[in-house]
Amino acid sequence: MKPLAALFGRRARLRWLHLIIGGALLMPYFLVGTVLVGMAGGGEQLFSSVPAQLAAFALALPMAAVTGFFALVRPLSVATARALCGVPPALLADGPARTRQARVRTAGWYTLHLALGGIISGATLALPPFAVAVIALPFSAGLRETWLLDGPEALREPWALALAPFAGLAMLLALALAAAVAGEVLARRAPVLLGPTPEDRLAAAERRAADLAVRNRLARELHDSVGHALSAVTLQAGAARRVLDRDPEFVREALTAIEETTRRTVGELDSVLGLLRQDAEPDEEGTAYGPGLDALGGLLAHCGVPVAYEREGGPEDPGVVDPVVAREAYRIVQEGLSNALRHGGGDAASPVRLLIAVRERERELEIVMENPLGERPAVTRPGGGRGLRGIAERAVLLGGRAEARPYDGVWRLTARLPLAMPRTGATGTADRAEGRG
């Protein structure tokens, strides 16, 4: 059964169809070849002369090879090879052939497909009727009179007529075997000629890296936004619970802060989740992932700790600070406030000090945040400890730097970011900060 399946099974039939498609694609080139052969002479016997037909076939293949150099030939060839040749999709390249090496390989595949397809298609059209007639010879006197009247005397012998059906079946089996072998040759050559080139593999690796960068970016956004909100809400709720009976006004203010914090965080969460659902990209201003420095007022008013905010230069001027930098600066401040909440030590007498300064001469945005050192964390969250690393990653991706350490009895966070960023090139810093690769 296995030999029959190899010749007539589903895969064999699909590959046979693939070869017939190749023969159909060859026909326009073959017709042009017949015209050229006819112009060179022998036009009267063009369709009855085997040498003329072979010459037209030989002229058709170079023309097919030239067509194979077009970029869109590869995705079409890959689609048919995947569907009909039984080649695993992972072994074939995606997208048009952009490089010279890919186009040469595609032209080789296209020419091989059309050459084998032309041969098998011609045999498929001509051989089965002839084989059926040979099988029917012993049973049809009309066929014997027509075919064997002027043929060799040996073919009219009884033993020859008895063998005719077996000869016809052998012809059909030979055709099926030839189609199976040709289909196997194409299937084995497909990964070599239609497989990814080194440039294709590099492009695929860059796409995977870009996807991972986007995922990491979204993870940082969720960590900073939701983590800060949970810290602030937990602190406010705990403080309100402790003074619930003796200071209703403070409880009212705490509940207002909780409401504002959760409302702002839900908006940011919807923005990030919308990107996940729609597979969207950041807009040209780089603001699709979250707020910028212009939203600091709402953050500081309801962050859960008192903040003494100083501003130098004009960081809220959209013409001074790049939108991507402004957004990253907002997240750095947000994470710094989360650290201040987690490690406590802040009260009205010693608030968190925040300085944001634009150094236009140095083309630098400086963020300095100081908060008193606490004895122990005031708020703990499972899985914490990634905030300072995230701040450092944000700064490095922008081409800046950040550090956090104890300094004169306080915890100091310092970040220096460039005001503007280069946006040229596929691997530019701005693109990496956006998660685009």
RODO-2510 file (C-alpha; in nm, 4 decimals, decimal comma):
residues 437
     n   res          X          Y          Z
     1     m     0,0000     0,0000     0,0000
     2     k     0,2858     0,2391     0,0717
     3     p     0,4185     0,2355    -0,2890
     4     l     0,0667     0,3055    -0,4186
     5     a     0,0240     0,5866    -0,1641
     6     a     0,3537     0,7364    -0,2765
     7     l     0,2266     0,7400    -0,6355
     8     f    -0,1428     0,8151    -0,5931
     9     g    -0,1884     0,9370    -0,2334
    10     r    -0,3129     1,2816    -0,1381
    11     r     0,0355     1,4327    -0,1161
    12     a     0,1322     1,2846    -0,4523
    13     r    -0,1848     1,4205    -0,6111
    14     l    -0,1249     1,7690    -0,4686
    15     r     0,2319     1,7702    -0,5941
    16     w     0,1099     1,6555    -0,9352
    17     l    -0,1314     1,9484    -0,9347
    18     h     0,1570     2,1762    -0,8411
    19     l     0,3496     2,0517    -1,1433
    20     i     0,0509     2,1083    -1,3722
    21     i     0,0292     2,4659    -1,2414
    22     g     0,3953     2,5032    -1,3342
    23     g     0,3174     2,3789    -1,6842
    24     a     0,0341     2,6310    -1,7149
    25     l     0,2681     2,9102    -1,6062
    26     l     0,5201     2,7958    -1,8671
    27     m     0,2754     2,8263    -2,1571
    28     p     0,3123     3,2035    -2,2237
    29     y     0,6915     3,1716    -2,2365
    30     f     0,6626     2,8598    -2,4523
    31     l     0,4378     3,0385    -2,7014
    32     v     0,6890     3,3237    -2,7265
    33     g     0,9581     3,0602    -2,7809
    34     t     0,7598     2,8998    -3,0637
    35     v     0,7269     3,2403    -3,2306
    36     l     1,1019     3,2912    -3,2098
    37     v     1,1693     2,9431    -3,3468
    38     g     0,9185     3,0032    -3,6272
    39     m     1,0885     3,3313    -3,7173
    40     a     1,4220     3,1494    -3,7325
    41     g     1,2815     2,8973    -3,9829
    42     g     1,0830     2,5804    -3,9890
    43     g     0,7530     2,7510    -3,9222
    44     e     0,5618     2,5064    -4,1447
    45     q     0,6524     2,2057    -3,9278
    46     l     0,6741     2,3876    -3,5951
    47     f     0,4004     2,1951    -3,4116
    48     s     0,4919     1,8565    -3,5571
    49     s     0,8685     1,8813    -3,5140
    50     v     1,0112     1,7519    -3,1883
    51     p     1,3397     1,9465    -3,2274
    52     a     1,1417     2,2687    -3,2839
    53     q     0,9353     2,2033    -2,9729
    54     l     1,2485     2,1365    -2,7680
    55     a     1,4043     2,4567    -2,9008
    56     a     1,0948     2,6560    -2,7969
    57     f     1,1101     2,4907    -2,4546
    58     a     1,4779     2,5835    -2,4202
    59     l     1,4020     2,9466    -2,5104
    60     a     1,1127     2,9622    -2,2642
    61     l     1,3217     2,8774    -1,9561
    62     p     1,5537     3,1842    -1,9627
    63     m     1,2499     3,4099    -2,0002
    64     a     1,0898     3,2407    -1,6993
    65     a     1,4113     3,2877    -1,5019
    66     v     1,4021     3,6633    -1,5692
    67     t     1,0463     3,6769    -1,4348
    68     g     1,1627     3,4998    -1,1201
    69     f     1,3744     3,8017    -1,0257
    70     f     1,0653     4,0092    -0,9455
    71     a     1,0243     4,0497    -0,5690
    72     l     0,6639     3,9299    -0,5496
    73     v     0,7373     3,5971    -0,7192
    74     r     0,8727     3,4526    -0,3956
    75     p     0,5594     3,4950    -0,1772
    76     l     0,3462     3,3472    -0,4559
    77     s     0,5825     3,0539    -0,4957
    78     v     0,6034     3,0036    -0,1199
    79     a     0,2244     2,9994    -0,0889
    80     t     0,1841     2,7295    -0,3526
    81     a     0,4757     2,5255    -0,2161
    82     r     0,3285     2,5305     0,1342
    83     a    -0,0163     2,4327     0,0130
    84     l     0,0730     2,1699    -0,2469
    85     c     0,4267     2,0401    -0,1877
    86     g     0,3847     1,9509     0,1780
    87     v     0,6853     2,1605     0,2874
    88     p     0,6769     2,2669     0,6565
    89     p     0,5993     2,6413     0,6715
    90     a     0,8885     2,7112     0,9075
    91     l     1,1372     2,6098     0,6357
    92     l     1,0146     2,8724     0,3887
    93     a     1,0671     3,2465     0,3890
    94     d     0,7981     3,5088     0,4325
    95     g     0,7605     3,8243     0,2299
    96     p     0,8996     3,9438    -0,1032
    97     a     1,2580     3,8737    -0,2082
    98     r     1,4454     4,1979    -0,1375
    99     t     1,8088     4,0970    -0,1630
   100     r     2,0037     3,9798    -0,4655
   101     q     2,0679     3,6390    -0,3120
   102     a     1,6983     3,5847    -0,2406
   103     r     1,6025     3,6847    -0,5953
   104     v     1,8585     3,4519    -0,7505
   105     r     1,7275     3,1637    -0,5423
   106     t     1,3682     3,2473    -0,6278
   107     a     1,4521     3,2637    -0,9989
   108     g     1,6138     2,9201    -0,9719
   109     w     1,3061     2,7764    -0,8023
   110     y     1,0667     2,9376    -1,0498
   111     t     1,2628     2,8048    -1,3457
   112     l     1,2855     2,4536    -1,1978
   113     h     0,9139     2,4528    -1,1194
   114     l     0,8164     2,5582    -1,4692
   115     a     1,0646     2,3230    -1,6378
   116     l     0,9511     2,0116    -1,4492
   117     g     0,5915     2,1280    -1,4652
   118     g     0,6082     2,1704    -1,8414
   119     i     0,7455     1,8205    -1,8913
   120     i     0,4982     1,6524    -1,6568
   121     s     0,2045     1,8574    -1,7901
   122     g     0,2872     1,7642    -2,1485
   123     a     0,3174     1,3996    -2,0556
   124     t    -0,0086     1,4172    -1,8574
   125     l    -0,1932     1,5525    -2,1608
   126     a    -0,0435     1,3155    -2,4176
   127     l     0,0358     0,9865    -2,2463
   128     p    -0,2927     0,8786    -2,0776
   129     p    -0,5002     0,8764    -2,4042
   130     f    -0,2267     0,6805    -2,5774
   131     a    -0,1964     0,4350    -2,2855
   132     v    -0,5728     0,3815    -2,2759
   133     a    -0,5725     0,3096    -2,6505
   134     v    -0,2926     0,0561    -2,6065
   135     i    -0,4880    -0,1126    -2,3233
   136     a    -0,7938    -0,1333    -2,5494
   137     l    -0,6106    -0,2814    -2,8512
   138     p    -0,6970    -0,6488    -2,7827
   139     f    -1,0626    -0,5577    -2,7393
   140     s    -1,1161    -0,3238    -3,0373
   141     a    -1,0821    -0,4382    -3,3972
   142     g    -1,1182    -0,0809    -3,5178
   143     l    -0,8153     0,0297    -3,3168
   144     r    -0,6117    -0,2629    -3,4460
   145     e    -0,6978    -0,1818    -3,8076
   146     t    -0,6178     0,1869    -3,7608
   147     w    -0,3021     0,1576    -3,5519
   148     l    -0,1441    -0,1647    -3,6701
   149     l    -0,2187    -0,1567    -4,0411
   150     d     0,1126     0,0027    -4,1329
   151     g     0,2979    -0,0943    -3,8124
   152     p     0,5528    -0,3681    -3,7558
   153     e     0,4303    -0,7223    -3,8160
   154     a     0,5337    -0,8283    -3,4647
   155     l     0,2741    -0,5986    -3,3074
   156     r    -0,0017    -0,7978    -3,4761
   157     e     0,1071    -1,1234    -3,3140
   158     p    -0,1297    -1,2662    -3,0497
   159     w     0,1365    -1,2465    -2,7765
   160     a     0,1890    -0,8719    -2,8479
   161     l    -0,1818    -0,8039    -2,8247
   162     a    -0,1971    -0,9995    -2,4988
   163     l     0,0784    -0,7810    -2,3520
   164     a    -0,0735    -0,4528    -2,4730
   165     p    -0,2909    -0,3923    -2,1629
   166     f     0,0121    -0,4449    -1,9373
   167     a     0,2156    -0,2082    -2,1531
   168     g    -0,0546     0,0587    -2,1222
   169     l    -0,0692     0,0195    -1,7457
   170     a     0,3101     0,0401    -1,7313
   171     m     0,2935     0,3710    -1,9177
   172     l     0,0469     0,5122    -1,6666
   173     l     0,2566     0,3888    -1,3737
   174     a     0,5663     0,5408    -1,5333
   175     l     0,3857     0,8754    -1,5643
   176     a     0,2771     0,8619    -1,1990
   177     l     0,6311     0,7684    -1,0959
   178     a     0,7772     1,0560    -1,2983
   179     a     0,5286     1,3003    -1,1386
   180     a     0,6094     1,1683    -0,7903
   181     v     0,9844     1,1989    -0,8470
   182     a     0,9488     1,5501    -0,9903
   183     g     0,7272     1,6526    -0,6973
   184     e     0,9805     1,5129    -0,4498
   185     v     1,2615     1,7035    -0,6214
   186     l     1,0649     2,0284    -0,5884
   187     a     0,9767     1,9554    -0,2246
   188     r     1,3422     1,8930    -0,1385
   189     r     1,4635     2,2009    -0,3248
   190     a     1,1993     2,4324    -0,1784
   191     p     1,3729     2,4922     0,1596
   192     v     1,7018     2,5607    -0,0214
   193     l     1,5677     2,7967    -0,2871
   194     l     1,2666     2,9451    -0,1063
   195     g     1,4014     2,9250     0,2478
   196     p     1,5063     3,2327     0,4449
   197     t     1,8393     3,3909     0,3569
   198     p     2,0700     3,5267     0,6305
   199     e     1,9161     3,8690     0,5692
   200     d     1,5666     3,7226     0,6170
   201     r     1,6725     3,5597     0,9436
   202     l     1,8216     3,8874     1,0638
   203     a     1,5003     4,0726     0,9771
   204     a     1,2940     3,8092     1,1593
   205     a     1,5205     3,8391     1,4646
   206     e     1,4759     4,2172     1,4585
   207     r     1,0993     4,1769     1,4434
   208     r     1,1070     3,9386     1,7399
   209     a     1,3292     4,1811     1,9310
   210     a     1,0878     4,4651     1,8534
   211     d     0,7942     4,2566     1,9770
   212     l     0,9795     4,1736     2,2983
   213     a     1,0687     4,5407     2,3424
   214     v     0,7022     4,6362     2,3123
   215     r     0,6038     4,3701     2,5649
   216     n     0,8731     4,4844     2,8079
   217     r     0,7644     4,8427     2,7595
   218     l     0,4026     4,7604     2,8360
   219     a     0,5129     4,5597     3,1394
   220     r     0,7076     4,8605     3,2717
   221     e     0,4101     5,0887     3,2119
   222     l     0,1782     4,8562     3,4013
   223     h     0,4294     4,8137     3,6833
   224     d     0,4884     5,1848     3,7285
   225     s     0,1298     5,3007     3,6858
   226     v    -0,0561     5,0270     3,8754
   227     g     0,2190     4,9810     4,1340
   228     h     0,2219     5,3489     4,2221
   229     a    -0,1565     5,3593     4,2408
   230     l    -0,1702     5,0572     4,4724
   231     s     0,0956     5,2048     4,6995
   232     a    -0,0826     5,5419     4,7188
   233     v    -0,4274     5,3900     4,7699
   234     t    -0,3011     5,1494     5,0371
   235     l    -0,1300     5,4281     5,2290
   236     q    -0,4280     5,6626     5,2073
   237     a    -0,6737     5,3902     5,3080
   238     g    -0,4581     5,2871     5,6050
   239     a    -0,4222     5,6442     5,7248
   240     a    -0,7948     5,7061     5,6895
   241     r    -0,8764     5,3898     5,8848
   242     r    -0,6572     5,5009     6,1764
   243     v    -0,8237     5,8437     6,2136
   244     l    -1,1727     5,7459     6,0998
   245     d    -1,3403     5,8380     6,4308
   246     r    -1,1520     6,1556     6,5222
   247     d    -1,0708     6,3348     6,1942
   248     p    -1,3513     6,3064     5,9362
   249     e    -1,2037     6,5872     5,7267
   250     f    -0,8788     6,3968     5,6796
   251     v    -1,0766     6,0847     5,5884
   252     r    -1,2687     6,2874     5,3288
   253     e    -0,9416     6,4136     5,1776
   254     a    -0,7957     6,0615     5,1760
   255     l    -1,1002     5,9226     4,9972
   256     t    -1,0796     6,2045     4,7430
   257     a    -0,7132     6,1231     4,6819
   258     i    -0,8001     5,7532     4,6410
   259     e    -1,0733     5,8390     4,3911
   260     e    -0,8477     6,0646     4,1851
   261     t    -0,5614     5,8140     4,1878
   262     t    -0,7768     5,5214     4,0792
   263     r    -0,9519     5,7275     3,8094
   264     r    -0,6185     5,8373     3,6636
   265     t    -0,4763     5,4860     3,6826
   266     v    -0,7804     5,3288     3,5163
   267     g    -0,7373     5,5719     3,2255
   268     e    -0,3702     5,4780     3,1892
   269     l    -0,4545     5,1083     3,2205
   270     d    -0,7198     5,1371     2,9479
   271     s    -0,4641     5,3016     2,7213
   272     v    -0,2096     5,0222     2,7669
   273     l    -0,4654     4,7429     2,7387
   274     g    -0,6061     4,9067     2,4268
   275     l    -0,2650     4,8730     2,2662
   276     l    -0,2569     4,5047     2,3600
   277     r    -0,6031     4,4393     2,2198
   278     q    -0,5548     4,6315     1,8958
   279     d    -0,1822     4,5667     1,8412
   280     a    -0,1492     4,9431     1,7946
   281     e     0,1668     5,1471     1,7637
   282     p     0,2530     5,4664     1,9506
   283     d     0,1633     5,7810     1,7676
   284     e     0,4220     6,0129     1,6160
   285     e     0,4409     6,2180     1,9350
   286     g     0,5208     5,9090     2,1358
   287     t     0,2365     5,9693     2,3819
   288     a     0,0232     5,6628     2,3230
   289     y     0,1730     5,4796     2,6202
   290     g     0,1035     5,7356     2,8913
   291     p     0,1087     6,0959     3,0174
   292     g     0,3964     6,3410     3,0043
   293     l     0,5290     6,6163     3,2275
   294     d     0,2171     6,8254     3,1746
   295     a     0,0292     6,5694     3,3878
   296     l     0,2623     6,6005     3,6888
   297     g     0,0213     6,8300     3,8726
   298     g    -0,2444     6,5640     3,9137
   299     l     0,0133     6,3020     4,0070
   300     l     0,1743     6,5150     4,2794
   301     a    -0,1593     6,6336     4,4206
   302     h    -0,2812     6,2807     4,4923
   303     c     0,0372     6,0751     4,5284
   304     g    -0,0126     6,0061     4,8990
   305     v     0,2922     6,1968     5,0289
   306     p     0,3616     6,5696     5,0548
   307     v     0,5878     6,6894     4,7747
   308     a     0,7924     7,0084     4,7517
   309     y     0,8142     7,0616     4,3749
   310     e     1,0641     7,2944     4,2104
   311     r     1,0917     7,3617     3,8410
   312     e     1,3736     7,5239     3,6501
   313     g     1,3749     7,6125     3,2826
   314     g     1,0421     7,5124     3,1324
   315     p     0,9987     7,1342     3,1249
   316     e     0,6287     7,1628     3,0509
   317     d     0,6911     7,3494     2,7261
   318     p     0,6216     7,0896     2,4518
   319     g     0,8701     7,2627     2,2241
   320     v     1,1593     7,2124     2,4667
   321     v     1,1349     6,8519     2,5858
   322     d     1,0857     6,5647     2,3427
   323     p     0,7468     6,3949     2,4039
   324     v     0,9147     6,0577     2,4522
   325     v     1,1513     6,2059     2,7105
   326     a     0,8626     6,3841     2,8833
   327     r     0,6690     6,0608     2,9094
   328     e     0,9667     5,8703     3,0483
   329     a     1,0366     6,1508     3,2961
   330     y     0,6781     6,1249     3,4227
   331     r     0,7217     5,7507     3,4808
   332     i     1,0539     5,8043     3,6584
   333     v     0,8912     6,0574     3,8929
   334     q     0,5993     5,8207     3,9462
   335     e     0,8282     5,5334     4,0397
   336     g     1,0294     5,7612     4,2703
   337     l     0,7109     5,8548     4,4525
   338     s     0,6209     5,4854     4,4796
   339     n     0,9562     5,4201     4,6445
   340     a     0,8946     5,7062     4,8859
   341     l     0,5585     5,5531     4,9751
   342     r     0,6975     5,2028     5,0185
   343     h     0,9915     5,3050     5,2362
   344     g     0,8035     5,5606     5,4448
   345     g     0,9726     5,8295     5,6466
   346     g     0,7826     6,1104     5,4793
   347     d     0,5596     6,3462     5,6698
   348     a     0,4441     6,7066     5,6506
   349     a     0,7574     6,8299     5,8272
   350     s     0,9933     6,6553     5,5876
   351     p     0,8203     6,6195     5,2509
   352     v     0,9580     6,4585     4,9375
   353     r     1,1651     6,7124     4,7453
   354     l     1,1359     6,7046     4,3663
   355     l     1,3397     6,9146     4,1242
   356     i     1,2907     6,9046     3,7473
   357     a     1,5247     7,1270     3,5532
   358     v     1,5805     7,1871     3,1841
   359     r     1,9479     7,2498     3,1072
   360     e     1,9185     7,3838     2,7545
   361     r     2,2893     7,4576     2,7333
   362     e     2,3713     7,0961     2,8173
   363     r     2,0634     6,9736     2,6243
   364     e     1,9653     6,7781     2,9304
   365     l     1,6597     6,7216     3,1517
   366     e     1,7542     6,6621     3,5153
   367     i     1,5294     6,4963     3,7709
   368     v     1,6304     6,4984     4,1376
   369     m     1,4063     6,3436     4,4038
   370     e     1,4919     6,3188     4,7744
   371     n     1,2884     6,1567     5,0500
   372     p     1,3729     6,0761     5,4137
   373     l     1,5021     5,7288     5,4846
   374     g     1,2490     5,5129     5,6730
   375     e     1,3136     5,2368     5,9214
   376     r     1,1184     4,9816     5,7223
   377     p     0,8847     4,9711     5,4225
   378     a     0,5505     5,1387     5,4901
   379     v     0,3847     4,9532     5,2022
   380     t     0,4942     4,6183     5,0639
   381     r     0,3930     4,4614     4,7353
   382     p     0,4639     4,1022     4,6180
   383     g     0,7070     4,0940     4,3322
   384     g     0,8503     4,4376     4,4108
   385     g     1,2100     4,5459     4,3670
   386     r     1,1936     4,6149     3,9952
   387     g     1,1286     4,9880     4,0182
   388     l     1,4859     5,1170     4,0376
   389     r     1,5960     4,8771     3,7659
   390     g     1,3101     5,0005     3,5509
   391     i     1,4182     5,3607     3,6061
   392     a     1,7727     5,2745     3,4988
   393     e     1,6436     5,0934     3,1892
   394     r     1,4308     5,3922     3,0894
   395     a     1,7227     5,6296     3,1231
   396     v     1,9638     5,4073     2,9296
   397     l     1,7175     5,3534     2,6457
   398     l     1,6923     5,7292     2,6067
   399     g     2,0686     5,7720     2,6082
   400     g     2,0765     5,9089     2,9625
   401     r     2,1689     5,7772     3,3059
   402     a     2,0128     5,7346     3,6488
   403     e     2,1267     5,6446     3,9985
   404     a     1,9648     5,6054     4,3394
   405     r     2,1483     5,5871     4,6710
   406     p     2,1510     5,7214     5,0288
   407     y     2,2942     6,0734     5,0557
   408     d     2,3261     6,2832     5,3749
   409     g     2,0438     6,1067     5,5548
   410     v     1,8035     6,1038     5,2614
   411     w     1,7384     5,8737     4,9677
   412     r     1,8316     6,0549     4,6480
   413     l     1,7187     5,9570     4,3008
   414     t     1,8897     6,1377     4,0138
   415     a     1,8146     6,0965     3,6442
   416     r     1,9596     6,2884     3,3518
   417     l     1,7876     6,2530     3,0158
   418     p     1,8543     6,4154     2,6776
   419     l     1,6075     6,6861     2,5764
   420     a     1,5860     6,5674     2,2164
   421     m     1,6468     6,2315     2,0566
   422     p     1,7633     6,1203     1,7121
   423     r     1,4828     5,9562     1,5151
   424     t     1,6722     5,8347     1,2096
   425     g     1,7626     5,4749     1,1324
   426     a     1,5925     5,1490     1,2033
   427     t     1,7905     5,1030     1,5253
   428     g     1,7809     5,4613     1,6509
   429     t     1,7522     5,5356     2,0196
   430     a     1,4064     5,6824     1,9879
   431     d     1,2789     5,3727     1,8116
   432     r     1,4189     5,1523     2,0857
   433     a     1,2549     5,3680     2,3515
   434     e     0,9258     5,3359     2,1667
   435     g     0,9642     4,9587     2,1472
   436     r     0,9864     4,9555     1,7699
   437     g     1,3179     4,7745     1,7449
***
